[in-house]
Amino acid sequence: MRLKGKIALITGAGGDLGRGMALRFAEEGARVGVNDINLAKANETVKLVLDRGGSAKAYGADLTKAVEVQEMIDQIIEEWVCLDILVNNAGDVRDALLTKMTEEAWDFVVDLNLKGSFLCSRAVAPHMIERQYGKIVNLTSMAYKGNIGQANYVSAKAGVVGLTHALGLELGRYGINVNCVAPGLIDTPKAKTLDEKTRDRLVKITPMRKMGEIVDIANAVLFLVSDESKYITRQTIHVSGGMEGL
């Protein structure tokens, strides 16, 4: 029960990775705010948490809109008194080669992956500063090191790493830890849509020669939001089986 009594918000938790984190956090005693713009998906995660005896509530805020983000944070604090943990997990892709990438695809990916993390962190920071306590974990991707056909996603995820470094410097004096987790090739339903040749190539460049599991990401994030990591901040942990590039 490493998170007993803690209040956590996980964005994008209607998706596979976020759902895994929500279930893992609930197992460790946290009450979990489940954010997803697809409220039906968020409610599916909430039901899974409740079915296992945990506590959770769904929030459908659009993370690219500052007003909706602030309203969500205010609502959580009003209902649950405080917010100890923020996991900026929400993200998506719109892949294309540079010469064919539209401005709309660029804006969508950067706004959701990077701006959303900024808006959520900004909204929760005053509360955490006042309490002199907080844990923020940002989800990046091994793609932050560069990948063909993902200029928008790579830029956004590299920005998330930079945001982590900046916020760690700003907020460390207030007892707030800010860290980053970079998943490699993880066995999710989305990964199963990769063609066999691509999947085999990615497995071959992974030193452990296998895909990771959702629980591997959830456990890494759990460590970073628990008090076991109280002297760790501004770090990017690669949960990638040793993969250092795509």
RODO-2510 file (C-alpha; in nm, 4 decimals, decimal comma):
residues 246
     n   res          X          Y          Z
     1     m     0,0000     0,0000     0,0000
     2     r     0,2690     0,2462    -0,1030
     3     l     0,0132     0,5063    -0,2119
     4     k    -0,2346     0,4671     0,0735
     5     g    -0,4221     0,7931     0,1275
     6     k    -0,2746     0,9568    -0,1843
     7     i    -0,4802     1,1283    -0,4542
     8     a    -0,3581     1,0790    -0,8100
     9     l    -0,4620     1,2117    -1,1494
    10     i    -0,3619     1,0139    -1,4588
    11     t    -0,4307     1,1720    -1,7954
    12     g    -0,5156     0,9629    -2,0982
    13     a    -0,6174     0,6830    -1,8617
    14     g    -0,8888     0,5545    -2,0920
    15     g    -0,6041     0,4116    -2,3010
    16     d    -0,3990     0,1015    -2,2375
    17     l    -0,0934     0,2447    -2,0575
    18     g    -0,2945     0,4895    -1,8491
    19     r    -0,5436     0,2194    -1,7554
    20     g    -0,2594    -0,0047    -1,6408
    21     m    -0,1265     0,2737    -1,4215
    22     a    -0,4705     0,3480    -1,2757
    23     l    -0,5191    -0,0167    -1,1771
    24     r    -0,1676    -0,0402    -1,0324
    25     f    -0,2070     0,2818    -0,8324
    26     a    -0,5424     0,1649    -0,6954
    27     e    -0,3845    -0,1659    -0,5881
    28     e    -0,1372     0,0411    -0,3848
    29     g    -0,4128     0,2380    -0,2099
    30     a    -0,4455     0,5565    -0,4163
    31     r    -0,7710     0,7230    -0,5099
    32     v    -0,7421     0,7807    -0,8834
    33     g    -0,8706     1,0574    -1,1052
    34     v    -0,9060     0,9062    -1,4520
    35     n    -0,8858     1,1651    -1,7280
    36     d    -0,9639     1,1000    -2,0916
    37     i    -1,1297     1,3162    -2,3556
    38     n    -1,3215     0,9977    -2,4425
    39     l    -1,5324     0,9913    -2,1274
    40     a    -1,6761     0,6482    -2,2081
    41     k    -1,3239     0,5027    -2,2092
    42     a    -1,2433     0,6823    -1,8837
    43     n    -1,5544     0,5331    -1,7251
    44     e    -1,4470     0,1855    -1,8408
    45     t    -1,1224     0,2328    -1,6472
    46     v    -1,3112     0,3612    -1,3433
    47     k    -1,5353     0,0535    -1,3485
    48     l    -1,2331    -0,1770    -1,3581
    49     v    -1,0843     0,0034    -1,0586
    50     l    -1,4114    -0,0092    -0,8650
    51     d    -1,4625    -0,3767    -0,9492
    52     r    -1,1289    -0,4480    -0,7801
    53     g    -1,2272    -0,2592    -0,4676
    54     g    -1,0457     0,0655    -0,5516
    55     s    -1,1602     0,4270    -0,5654
    56     a    -1,1719     0,6277    -0,8884
    57     k    -1,3641     0,8940    -1,0763
    58     a    -1,3670     0,9929    -1,4439
    59     y    -1,2905     1,3389    -1,5827
    60     g    -1,3377     1,4264    -1,9494
    61     a    -1,1330     1,7460    -1,9805
    62     d    -0,9691     1,8367    -2,3118
    63     l    -0,6059     1,8786    -2,2096
    64     t    -0,5306     2,1250    -2,4885
    65     k    -0,7737     2,3768    -2,3347
    66     a    -0,6448     2,5616    -2,0297
    67     v    -0,9912     2,6403    -1,8915
    68     e    -1,0987     2,2751    -1,8941
    69     v    -0,7718     2,1635    -1,7357
    70     q    -0,8009     2,4181    -1,4547
    71     e    -1,1642     2,3259    -1,3904
    72     m    -1,0666     1,9580    -1,3645
    73     i    -0,7841     2,0252    -1,1174
    74     d    -1,0050     2,2548    -0,9083
    75     q    -1,2817     1,9944    -0,9021
    76     i    -1,0484     1,7171    -0,7864
    77     i    -0,9062     1,9321    -0,5065
    78     e    -1,2553     2,0428    -0,4002
    79     e    -1,3888     1,6868    -0,3926
    80     w    -1,0827     1,5053    -0,2567
    81     v    -0,9177     1,7895    -0,0579
    82     c    -0,5783     1,7561    -0,2254
    83     l    -0,3895     1,6232    -0,5277
    84     d    -0,0621     1,4499    -0,4500
    85     i     0,0273     1,2928    -0,7845
    86     l    -0,0002     1,4006    -1,1474
    87     v     0,0884     1,1629    -1,4296
    88     n     0,0959     1,3343    -1,7685
    89     n     0,0325     1,0280    -1,9829
    90     a    -0,2083     1,1470    -2,2549
    91     g    -0,0673     1,1353    -2,6059
    92     d    -0,1297     1,0305    -2,9635
    93     v     0,0371     1,0228    -3,3043
    94     r    -0,0321     1,1532    -3,6539
    95     d     0,2594     1,0070    -3,8499
    96     a     0,3804     1,1283    -4,1891
    97     l     0,7063     1,2080    -4,3617
    98     l     0,8088     1,5712    -4,3279
    99     t     0,7124     1,6765    -4,6816
   100     k     0,3647     1,5273    -4,6346
   101     m     0,3012     1,6276    -4,2741
   102     t     0,0197     1,8798    -4,2427
   103     e     0,0178     2,1733    -4,0051
   104     e    -0,2945     2,0231    -3,8478
   105     a    -0,1093     1,6970    -3,7751
   106     w     0,1800     1,8910    -3,6221
   107     d    -0,0465     2,1034    -3,4030
   108     f    -0,2581     1,8090    -3,2856
   109     v     0,0399     1,6025    -3,1702
   110     v     0,2372     1,8870    -3,0123
   111     d    -0,0689     2,0305    -2,8388
   112     l    -0,1783     1,7006    -2,6864
   113     n     0,1600     1,5543    -2,5928
   114     l     0,3490     1,8671    -2,4880
   115     k     0,1057     2,1514    -2,4279
   116     g    -0,1263     1,9201    -2,2342
   117     s     0,1586     1,8238    -2,0001
   118     f     0,2454     2,1912    -1,9517
   119     l    -0,1153     2,2955    -1,8812
   120     c    -0,1751     2,0174    -1,6281
   121     s     0,1546     2,0830    -1,4512
   122     r     0,0887     2,4572    -1,4387
   123     a    -0,2605     2,4031    -1,2982
   124     v    -0,1495     2,1718    -1,0184
   125     a     0,1765     2,3483    -0,9257
   126     p     0,0333     2,6204    -0,6950
   127     h    -0,1483     2,3555    -0,4894
   128     m     0,1622     2,1383    -0,4612
   129     i     0,3809     2,4378    -0,3777
   130     e     0,1416     2,5397    -0,0991
   131     r     0,1542     2,1879     0,0458
   132     q     0,5321     2,1572    -0,0077
   133     y     0,4717     1,8153    -0,1591
   134     g     0,3949     1,6641    -0,4983
   135     k     0,4918     1,4055    -0,7565
   136     i     0,4763     1,4771    -1,1295
   137     v     0,5661     1,2098    -1,3825
   138     n     0,5672     1,2861    -1,7540
   139     l     0,5408     1,0094    -2,0128
   140     t     0,7718     1,0531    -2,3074
   141     s     0,8798     0,7787    -2,5524
   142     m     1,2064     0,6367    -2,6799
   143     a     1,1014     0,8143    -2,9989
   144     y     1,2308     1,1360    -2,8380
   145     k     1,5721     1,0338    -2,9693
   146     g     1,4441     1,0550    -3,3278
   147     n     1,2350     0,8511    -3,5673
   148     i     1,1493     0,8700    -3,9375
   149     g     0,7963     0,9859    -4,0118
   150     q     0,7360     1,1280    -3,6664
   151     a     0,8817     1,4794    -3,6676
   152     n     0,5797     1,6064    -3,4728
   153     y     0,5777     1,3247    -3,2159
   154     v     0,9563     1,3246    -3,1713
   155     s     0,9574     1,7002    -3,1180
   156     a     0,6732     1,6815    -2,8680
   157     k     0,8262     1,3952    -2,6713
   158     a     1,1711     1,5596    -2,6694
   159     g     0,9918     1,8675    -2,5398
   160     v     0,8404     1,6605    -2,2601
   161     v     1,1916     1,5591    -2,1515
   162     g     1,2963     1,9264    -2,1551
   163     l     0,9841     2,0242    -1,9630
   164     t     1,0733     1,7654    -1,6989
   165     h     1,4225     1,9108    -1,6588
   166     a     1,2895     2,2665    -1,6319
   167     l     1,0097     2,1895    -1,3868
   168     g     1,2411     1,9779    -1,1724
   169     l     1,4663     2,2814    -1,1310
   170     e     1,1791     2,5178    -1,0554
   171     l     0,9825     2,2968    -0,8200
   172     g     1,2482     2,0966    -0,6376
   173     r     1,2839     2,3545    -0,3605
   174     y     0,9154     2,3008    -0,2759
   175     g     0,9453     1,9273    -0,2196
   176     i     0,8034     1,8418    -0,5616
   177     n     0,9639     1,5632    -0,7648
   178     v     0,9364     1,5833    -1,1440
   179     n     1,0496     1,2852    -1,3481
   180     c     0,9988     1,1247    -1,6857
   181     v     0,9429     0,7688    -1,8117
   182     a     1,0331     0,6710    -2,1678
   183     p     0,8689     0,3456    -2,2807
   184     g     1,0267     0,1409    -2,5550
   185     l     0,8413    -0,1324    -2,7439
   186     i     0,5468    -0,2263    -2,5217
   187     d     0,2944    -0,5024    -2,5901
   188     t    -0,0237    -0,2969    -2,6270
   189     p    -0,3165    -0,3341    -2,8684
   190     k    -0,1676    -0,0452    -3,0687
   191     a     0,1667    -0,2274    -3,0957
   192     k    -0,0195    -0,5294    -3,2315
   193     t    -0,1255    -0,3199    -3,5311
   194     l     0,2375    -0,2941    -3,6448
   195     d     0,3197    -0,5091    -3,9437
   196     e     0,5221    -0,8206    -3,8647
   197     k     0,8388    -0,6928    -4,0338
   198     t     0,8402    -0,3704    -3,8298
   199     r     0,7665    -0,5519    -3,5051
   200     d     1,0450    -0,8029    -3,5676
   201     r     1,2916    -0,5219    -3,6444
   202     l     1,2060    -0,3430    -3,3207
   203     v     1,2411    -0,6603    -3,1158
   204     k     1,5817    -0,7272    -3,2752
   205     i     1,7161    -0,3840    -3,1773
   206     t     1,5983    -0,4385    -2,8197
   207     p     1,8840    -0,6018    -2,6246
   208     m     1,6390    -0,8071    -2,4169
   209     r     1,4880    -0,9358    -2,7455
   210     k     1,1284    -0,9030    -2,6345
   211     m     0,8482    -0,6528    -2,5923
   212     g     0,7771    -0,4985    -2,2548
   213     e     0,4451    -0,5238    -2,0757
   214     i     0,2098    -0,2496    -1,9625
   215     v     0,2808    -0,3416    -1,5998
   216     d     0,6501    -0,2627    -1,6593
   217     i     0,5569     0,0992    -1,7299
   218     a     0,3070     0,1101    -1,4441
   219     n     0,5675    -0,0185    -1,1987
   220     a     0,8263     0,2388    -1,3063
   221     v     0,5764     0,5229    -1,2671
   222     l     0,4613     0,3789    -0,9344
   223     f     0,8180     0,3915    -0,8053
   224     l     0,8571     0,7537    -0,9114
   225     v     0,5326     0,8673    -0,7438
   226     s     0,6008     0,6752    -0,4233
   227     d     0,8131     0,8070    -0,1382
   228     e     1,0748     0,5436    -0,2213
   229     s     1,2011     0,7892    -0,4842
   230     k     1,1905     1,1020    -0,2664
   231     y     1,5470     1,2065    -0,3622
   232     i     1,5050     1,1469    -0,7360
   233     t     1,4056     1,4330    -0,9638
   234     r     1,4725     1,5596    -1,3202
   235     q     1,5420     1,2059    -1,4422
   236     t     1,4272     1,0200    -1,7526
   237     i     1,3980     0,6469    -1,6952
   238     h     1,4089     0,4294    -2,0069
   239     v     1,1766     0,1309    -1,9704
   240     s     1,2878    -0,0121    -2,2995
   241     g     1,4644    -0,3441    -2,2514
   242     g     1,7886    -0,1632    -2,3263
   243     m     1,6731    -0,0079    -2,6537
   244     e     1,8400     0,3305    -2,7047
   245     g     1,6993     0,4255    -3,0438
   246     l     1,4365     0,3300    -3,2975
***
